[in-house]
Structure formats: structure tokens, C-alpha cells
Amino acid sequence: MSYIDTLINGTNFDHKSINALQKVTLRAVVMAFLFYGLVAIEGMIMRLVEVGHVPLNPLPEQFFHPEHFFSIMTVHPIVGIFGSTYQLVFGAFTFLVPYLTKKPLYSVKLANWTWILITLGTALAWVAAFVWQYAPLYTLYWPLPADTHQFKVIGGIVFIIGVALIMIGTLGFIYNIYATIFARVGIHKNKTTKELLISGFGIDGFLNLINKLRGKQPYTKEPALALPVVAIFRGTVDTFLDALVILGAGILILVYLVFDASGHALDVTAIDALLYKNFFWWGLDLVADGLVLIYVAGSWYLLATLITGQKLFMENVARAALMLELLVSWMVWSHHLLGDQGQPEMMKLISGEMVTAFELLTQGLALFITLVTLWKARPLKMTMELKYLLGGLVGFGLAVPAAIIQADMGMNRVLHNTQWIIGAHVHIALIVGLYMTLYSALYVLWPLVTNNTKLYSHKLANTHFWLHLIGGIGMGAFMGMAGLDGMLRRHLYVDGQFNPDMIFAAIFGTMLLVAWAVFLYNIIMSVGIKGLIGIFLPAKDATASYGIEEELEPADDPAFAQ
Amino acid sequence: MTFTNSAELLSFHWVAYSIYAAMIISVVAWFGYNLTKKDAKSVFRIPFYWYMAFLVAGGVGHHIFTYNTIPWVSQDIDRHNITPDAKYEFAIQNHKWIGLPKQIVIQCGQTVEFDVHSKDLVYGFGLFRQDGSMVMQMQVNPGTDVNGILDSNDILWTFNHNGVFDLTSTEYSGPRQYSEDGKDLMLVKDFVKVVGCKDNGGIQ
């Protein structure tokens, strides 16, 4: 086959052969990777600004202007977290929950609305920053988002509507997942809601452990829900609470902006800034320290069992630990407020330090269980999915302790708001830990979602792996070192004050950008441009499940609704 | 062992974390290599409960270690019961420092209280050495109590090393903190000067 032929038609991908569930999954994944590219470009622009006015820096002068720089910094996490990561995770889970529960997805239509709303919302938030330079950053510290002396009202309104659309799409995903899990059809036909709830919260695993200690028979030998579904179930609780908090903050800001636009500005001091910080960080932290860690643990367990074909080591402990992780995630937000002198010391000590340290335990447990499961199954072939899984484990192995170190009243005094936390913790956790786990899932799911489409090039897949791994760790490491040298994370440096750290961070960042281009090229060559467009065309096969007989989307089925 | 300033702490932290990072990358690389070997044997066995105990000890021990080696932790917790050697109070509004002395000269070993108020946005208060490294920082939240008195954002700091430190806001408060060409308008050069210490720190 000629190069042009492959570019247009792919290897052997036939978009007409894939069903509605596969298509909606792929649509979210495609959007996620497009947004990933955008976020990588944004990241590189900011990195080059921090390199400063040095010879060979190709960045045009306009990017050095504070309005422009902070607009990019504002949308960078919105595009990265919601436009890319949320979509990728939601897309994967929209496929995995029906696949693992052997039931159809509750509604393909709703799943379509989910990716459309998140895509639209992300685009609107981006437009607000690009056109009106609305730049309160993702932290939205009160009263900055309502500061109409610095920002245009219209920019704020568009931004908040964008974020609200993302959250509405998120609520749609949550409804779809729970409606699918609780549907009493297929293998769950004879299960009660109570049984599904007990399994979803991991209480069965906990009772099994208790019974084992007491020398009794297990509470259940066959839990109602598979362990990865339990992780999705529990992580989604945090996703829901987080969506409510962000929507709540959005409504508050919107009210202030609308009143301001009408000429009747409200008094911003009516809202206590520190109380608002507590409320907002409680919700926002449910992403970082809640759903991400729980979803990731569940993904590791799934990947370890799929890669080895064996049962998970210490499954009951893993089930019970996921419940613990959920509770921990609700009580750790104060580690973001260790530098706030008005925050009660007791909250700093208990929530900010002690409970936060528990994450070392829960994440360490997930790491241990995954490694032992893999070890027991050796020898294993070093497949792409195994490589990426190990990369993901390294990422969290580096990033979680980096954060625990800073979640300390002594260390926080000299590390808060520096590049340490955003580099050594956030970027390594997301780019290396989370994304490599997601790439592993992608390679596992690829044959299922694309009906065994042949990957265009394994060499390119390997190139992507090494560029992404080295680029991710390298960039995070040099950002972290700059943080130790005093470089702030939400600050504009235009004279290259933190070179050569920033130059090295930019070089490794470039590797990440190249890695993404290599990956995208490999995928496009596999599915072809026709296939890529075909993914967005209506599915001829309306099946809402994968690998089972009973198939059609059952949103309107009365039996399903029960 | 006690860290007398943040520079010592950050150097220690740099070394300790670099060793840990090299170790975790090596362990997973070694693990991955052996996963593909048929006859790979465990070099050592890690009993589950010992592993969990190690994580608990690591999580709790870290805070015990820092509490006992970083002097500003206990000082921060107990700051309302400590009488400072000097107190400086000022405010911020519209990205400008209000009532700020041109320079503060501090004798070595003195404990100084900084009490900063914000009249509009969330700012930060941070001191930096001439090489750019951070001495310390805190957040500066706006707000008033029921009587309309501006909320305190207070920090106690003991200076054990000579130096001249710059001041700036460590929290983003909008693009107006900067000029169009990117200069930090809240940067106050040479704001704090500490004198009277020995070369390697401590009172002469």
C-alpha cells in the first residue's frame, strides 16, 4: 500500500464496522488528544517565556505581555484537565463499564452529549482567555474572578459559561455511569440495588476481610461488581462532588459579573476570601487527591489483571482500601492552605499534614498490589501496555512523595506556590503517572474499540514511549529544581532569571510535544483520515455494548429503568 | 540537627529527593527487566505488613523530623504567645504596598513579626535572597472582622544569617502586578537587611 493510500485509508480500520458504543468512545478519545496537543503547545509557550529574552528564543514579543501570558496560564489547566484528561478518562470508562459489567451503556446519546458539552465548554473557556484575556487562573481566588477593573465582564461570563458546560457534561457522564452500573439487567438481573451499593462502596471486600480474621466464610465469593468498576464507582463520587463545587463557584462569580454588567455592582467583601478558598479547594482537591488517585488505582488493577490474565493480588484489601481513599480525599484540602495564616492551626495539622500523609499509604498500597500481581505472573512479554503501565507507576512513585514532602508546615513555608509543586508533583503526576497509565489502557483497549485495527508502526509507538517518559520526567525535574531555587509558579519572569533550569525544562518539554506529534501520526496512519472522519459520522450499528448478545441502547427500556 | 535557614533546608531536600528519585526509577527499571525473565528470583521479599509500617513511618516520621529540625514550625504554631523583637505592619491595595518602610534593618537572631493586610485581592508576602532563592512566604488574604478591621496575615521570622532580601507578592493577583514589558511592579529591592551574624550564620 502506498503512503498516501495508508494516510487516507489507514491499515485495516473500518469505521463502518464499529458500533455506537465504540464510536462514542473514540470520539471522546480523539477530542482528548487534540486538546492534549493544544495544552502541550500552551505549555511550551509559557516555558519559552520563562526562558526569557535570550538569543535563539523564537517566541514573538506579544507572548511576554502579562495579559497574554496569564491568559494562557488560565486556560492551560482547563484544557489539560477537562478538555483532555477528563475526556480521555470518561471515554475509556464509558466503554469499560458496559464491557466489564457485561451490560449495555445506559445511553449512547447522553455519552455523545458528554463529549460535545465538554468540548464546547473547553473551547468557550479558551475563547474567553484568547479574545478577552480573562485570566483569574484556575484557582479563581476570590475576588479576582469578579475583578472587573482588570478583566472585561464579557470575558468572565463566557469563561464561566464554558466551565459550566464542562461540569454539565461531567454530570451527564456521572448519570450514565451510575445508570449503567445500577441497571438490573444481564448478569445483574437478580441483584438488588443494595447489593450493588455494598459492592460499589467496597463494603463486601471489607466484610470478607473481617470474616477471614474471624475464621468465618467470606461474605461473598463473587462480588457483584468487578474491582475496576468499584474504582470507577467510587472515583465518580468525587467527580460528582467536585462538579457541584465548581458549578457553585461558577454561579457565584456569574451573579457578581451580571450585576456588575447591569450597573449595580455587588460588594465583593460580602464573601470571605479564606472561607471561599476552603470551599473551593475542598472541591478542587477532589480532582487531584480524589478521583485521579482512585481512578488510577482502579486502572492499575484492571491493567495488571488484563496484562497477566491472573487474579489481582489481595483483592479484598484493594476493595476496602478504595473506600478508605474516598474518605481520605474528603479531608485533605487544607494542605493547599498551609501558607494561609488565618487557617486554624489544627486544620493545618490534621487535614493538611496527617490525613494527607495517608495518601502515601493508599497510593503505596495500590503500587504494591499492582507490582506483586505482575511479579507473580512472570515471565511477561514487554508489551506496549506493560511498558506504559510501568511508566505510570514510576510517575506516581515520583510525584506522590514530592507532594507529601510539601504538605508539611515547615517545607510549605519555602515551597508553596513555587515551581516545585507544579513541576515535581503536578506535571510528573499528570504527564508521566496519569497519561502513561491512560496510554497503557489505550493499547489494551485499542483492539476492542477499533475491531482489531493494526497499529501502523510499533517503532513509532516505542519512540513515543521513550520521548514521553524522558520528556515528562525531565521537564518536571527541572521545573522542580527551579522551584527549589525560588522560582514561583504563578509569576512572570521575562529575563531568564532561572536559566539554565528553564532552558532544560524547555528542551524536555519539546520532547513531550514531539512525542505527541509522533503518537498522533501513528494513530492517523492506523485509522486513516477517512477513518478519523468516519468516527464522527453516525454509527450504522446502534449496539451500546461490547461482547454480549443483548445490545441496544436501553435508555428507554422500562426493564432497564428499574 | 537543626536547619538555621531555608537555604540549608532546600539543599538538604534537593539531595534527599534526588537520591529517592534515582532509587525509585532504578527499582522499577530493574523490576521491569526481571518481569521478562523466566528464572528471575526475588532478591528480597518485602512482607506486606512491614511495607505498610514503612509507609506509615515515612508519612508520620517526615512531620516529626521537620518539627524537630525546622525552627519556624513550632514558632509558627505558637506565634500568638511569642513577643517579637520588632513588628512591622503594612497593607496592599491595587497591587501597591502601603506604609512600607524603605528598608528594614534587622540584627542577627532577632525575631520579627510581619503583619500584612490586603484591602482588595489575595496577594502573597515573600522574601527572596539576591540569588532568587526563597527565604519565606505567606499568603495575604483580604477581609475584615465584624468591626471592619482588616484581617491579619501575620508571620514571625527569626533571621540567623546576614543578607539583603527582596520583597514581592508570591500570589497571583492579576496581570496588573506587571508592567507591559513584564517587570514585577510589586518587587521591592533590598527590603530587608540582616546584619551582625557570623559568616556561617548565628550571632557573633
Interface residues (C-beta under 8 A of the other chain):
Chain A: F64 H65 P66 E67 F69 F70 Q133 A135 P136 L137 T139 Y141 W142 P143 L144 D147 Q150 F151 T269 D272 A273 L274 K277 M314 L337 G339 D340 Q341 G342 E345 L349 E353 M354 A357 F358 L360 L361 G364 L365 F368 L371 L374 W375 R378 P379 L380 K381 M382 L386 K387 L390 L393 V394 G397 L398 P401 A402 I404 I405 D408 M409 G410 M411 R413 V414 H416 N417 T418 A424 I473 A477 M481 L484 D485 G486 M487 L488 R490 H491 L492 Y493 V494 Q497 F498
Chain B: S6 L9 L10 H13 W14 Y17 Y20 A21 I24 I25 V28 F31 G32 N34 L35 T36 K37 K38 A40 S42 I46 F48 Y51 M52 L55 V56 G58 G59 V60 H62 H63 T66 Y67 T69 I70 W72 V73 D76 I77 D120 L121 V122 G124 G126 F128 R129 D131 G132 S133 M134 V135 M136 Q137 M138 Q139 N141 P142 G143 T144 D151 S152 N153 D154 I155 T170 E171 Y172 S173 G174 P175 R176 Q177 Y178 S179 E180 D181 G182 K183 D184
